[in-house]
Amino acid sequence: MTIEIRVIKKHANRRLYDTVAKKYVTLENIRDTINDGIDIQVEESKTGADITRPILLQIMADCEQEGRPMLSPAMLMSLIRHYGHPMQDFVGPFLENSMGFYMRQEARMRKSFSDLVPDSDIAKSGREGLATMRDALMQILTSGKSD
């Protein structure tokens, strides 16, 4: 399986250029591309330096400002506290593996449910139930509290 990576060039005028679509794009366009399942790589157009991380962090910051944030202030402070901490090298992979596990479980639940009940009002209700469960799980994970 080949993973598609879309290269975005950031020009000196701070504009972002999608090399596949051959047009200038916004951070929102890049977010939509990612949501479509396409990975991105952002490069400085002059130097070729990889600036993907800062762009992704900027997109995340924008997402956190709108609607329902995913990361609580306590979670963000905890992450900040781990920078420079001896356990820093373990936190990133742990979070990445945890998110991977969550995504695999969510995909399995979606498939099981859609196999059980194809498109119908019951399926819609089930999807809403999964969304509620997901929100509750994220609330627990980001609050750092457990009962």
C-alpha positions as CSV (number, residue, x, y, z in Angstrom):
1,M,0.0,0.0,0.0
2,T,1.5,3.3,-1.1
3,I,0.9,6.3,1.1
4,E,0.2,9.5,-0.8
5,I,2.2,12.5,0.4
6,R,1.1,15.9,-0.9
7,V,4.0,18.4,-1.0
8,I,3.1,21.9,-0.1
9,K,5.7,24.7,-0.7
10,K,5.8,27.8,1.5
11,H,7.0,30.8,-0.4
12,A,8.8,33.8,1.0
13,N,5.5,35.8,0.9
14,R,4.2,33.2,3.4
15,R,1.7,31.8,0.9
16,L,1.3,28.0,0.7
17,Y,1.4,26.3,-2.8
18,D,0.0,22.8,-3.4
19,T,2.3,21.2,-5.9
20,V,-0.3,18.6,-7.0
21,A,-3.4,20.9,-7.2
22,K,-1.1,23.6,-8.7
23,K,-2.7,26.4,-6.7
24,Y,-2.2,28.4,-3.6
25,V,-4.0,27.0,-0.5
26,T,-4.9,28.0,3.0
27,L,-4.4,26.2,6.3
28,E,-8.0,25.2,6.1
29,N,-7.4,23.6,2.6
30,I,-4.5,21.7,4.1
31,R,-6.7,20.5,7.0
32,D,-9.3,19.3,4.5
33,T,-6.6,17.4,2.6
34,I,-5.4,15.7,5.8
35,N,-9.1,14.9,6.6
36,D,-9.4,13.3,3.2
37,G,-6.6,10.8,4.3
38,I,-3.8,12.4,2.4
39,D,-0.5,13.0,4.3
40,I,1.3,16.3,3.7
41,Q,4.8,17.5,3.8
42,V,5.5,21.3,3.9
43,E,8.8,22.7,2.6
44,E,10.3,26.1,2.5
45,S,10.4,26.8,-1.3
46,K,13.9,28.4,-1.2
47,T,15.8,26.1,1.1
48,G,13.7,22.9,0.9
49,A,13.7,22.7,4.7
50,D,10.9,20.6,6.2
51,I,8.5,22.8,8.1
52,T,5.6,20.3,8.3
53,R,5.5,20.2,12.2
54,P,5.1,23.9,12.7
55,I,2.3,24.0,10.0
56,L,0.5,21.0,11.6
57,L,0.8,22.7,15.1
58,Q,-0.6,25.9,13.6
59,I,-3.6,23.9,12.2
60,M,-4.1,22.1,15.5
61,A,-4.0,25.5,17.4
62,D,-6.7,26.8,14.9
63,C,-8.8,23.7,15.5
64,E,-8.5,24.0,19.3
65,Q,-9.8,27.6,19.0
66,E,-12.9,26.7,17.2
67,G,-15.8,24.5,18.3
68,R,-15.1,21.9,20.9
69,P,-11.4,21.6,21.8
70,M,-9.9,18.1,22.1
71,L,-7.0,19.0,24.4
72,S,-7.8,20.4,27.8
73,P,-5.5,23.0,29.4
74,A,-4.4,20.3,31.9
75,M,-3.4,18.0,29.1
76,L,-1.5,20.8,27.3
77,M,0.3,21.8,30.5
78,S,1.2,18.1,31.1
79,L,2.7,17.9,27.6
80,I,4.7,21.1,28.1
81,R,6.0,19.8,31.3
82,H,7.4,16.7,29.5
83,Y,9.6,18.8,27.2
84,G,13.1,18.5,28.6
85,H,12.0,15.8,31.1
86,P,13.9,12.5,31.1
87,M,10.7,10.8,29.9
88,Q,10.3,13.1,26.9
89,D,11.5,10.4,24.5
90,F,8.8,8.0,25.6
91,V,5.8,10.4,25.7
92,G,5.6,11.0,22.0
93,P,5.7,7.4,20.9
94,F,3.2,6.5,23.7
95,L,0.7,9.1,22.5
96,E,1.2,8.0,18.9
97,N,0.7,4.4,19.7
98,S,-2.3,5.2,21.9
99,M,-3.9,7.2,19.1
100,G,-3.1,4.4,16.6
101,F,-4.8,1.9,18.9
102,Y,-7.8,4.2,19.3
103,M,-8.2,4.6,15.5
104,R,-7.9,0.9,14.9
105,Q,-10.6,0.2,17.5
106,E,-12.9,2.9,16.1
107,A,-12.5,1.4,12.6
108,R,-13.3,-2.1,13.9
109,M,-16.4,-0.8,15.7
110,R,-17.6,1.1,12.6
111,K,-17.1,-2.0,10.4
112,S,-18.8,-4.3,12.9
113,F,-21.7,-2.0,13.2
114,S,-22.1,-1.4,9.5
115,D,-21.9,-5.1,8.8
116,L,-24.5,-5.7,11.5
117,V,-26.9,-2.9,10.4
118,P,-26.5,-1.3,7.0
119,D,-27.6,2.3,6.3
120,S,-30.8,2.9,8.2
121,D,-32.2,5.0,11.1
122,I,-30.7,2.4,13.5
123,A,-27.3,2.8,11.9
124,K,-27.6,6.6,12.1
125,S,-28.5,6.2,15.8
126,G,-25.5,3.9,16.3
127,R,-23.1,6.3,14.6
128,E,-24.4,9.0,17.0
129,G,-23.9,6.7,19.9
130,L,-20.3,6.0,18.8
131,A,-19.7,9.7,18.5
132,T,-21.0,10.2,22.1
133,M,-18.8,7.3,23.3
134,R,-15.8,8.8,21.5
135,D,-16.5,12.2,23.1
136,A,-16.8,10.7,26.5
137,L,-13.5,8.7,26.1
138,M,-11.7,11.8,24.9
139,Q,-13.1,13.8,27.9
140,I,-11.6,11.1,30.2
141,L,-8.3,11.0,28.4
142,T,-7.8,14.7,28.3
143,S,-9.0,15.4,31.8
144,G,-6.4,13.1,33.3
145,K,-9.1,11.8,35.7
146,S,-10.5,8.3,36.1
147,D,-13.1,6.9,38.4
